[in-house]
């Protein structure tokens, strides 16, 4: 491995479906990643230790598999948290709306229908 803090690598996964994934790093880190990929192609697995720009080291593990089933389903952790928050907000909005006819003087009260069933 090269001198400390020369192997900077960030891996940005997809935020949501169809988003780009980005790998950004120093030449040293990208070369180490290439070696790990070559090892995975040859033996089934490869790894390299790199650093985030905050100085924390982490291990990048590369796995070579033969079937789509072995890859598994994609994980969109941030997307899933976003969707959960959106659904919670929608549920809150539904619960906090007044029931139909709750307060006829309220601006949020449902509009009256005319004889043909159209809203006024």
C-alpha positions, 0 to 999 in steps of 0.5 A, a space after each residue: 500500500 502507498 503512503 498514508 492518506 494517498 489512497 483517497 476514494 469515495 464511492 457514491 451509490 445511486 440515490 434513486 433508480 436510474 441515478 448515476 453511480 460515481 467512483 471518485 479517487 486519487 490515481 493511487 486509490 483508483 489503481 488499488 481499486 483496479 488491482 482489487 477488481 483484477 483479483 476478483 475477476 481471477 479469484 472471485 473476490 478482491 479488496 483494498 483499503 482506501 481512505 475517505 477525505 476525512 482520514 477514515 480508512 475503509 475496506 472496499 470489497 469486490 466480488 465477482 459472481 456468475 449469476 444475476 441471482 447472486 448479485 441480489 436486489 439493489 439497495 437504495 438506502 437513502 431512497 428508502 428513507 426518503 420514501 418512508 419520510 414522504 409516506 409518513 408526511 402524507 399520512 400526517 397530512 391525511 390525519 390532520 385534514 378536517 373531516 368533510 363537513 367539519 366546519 362549514 365556515 372554514 376555507 378548507 370545508 368542501 364546496 357545496 354541490 349544485 343540483 347536477 352534482 357539480 361543485 360550486 
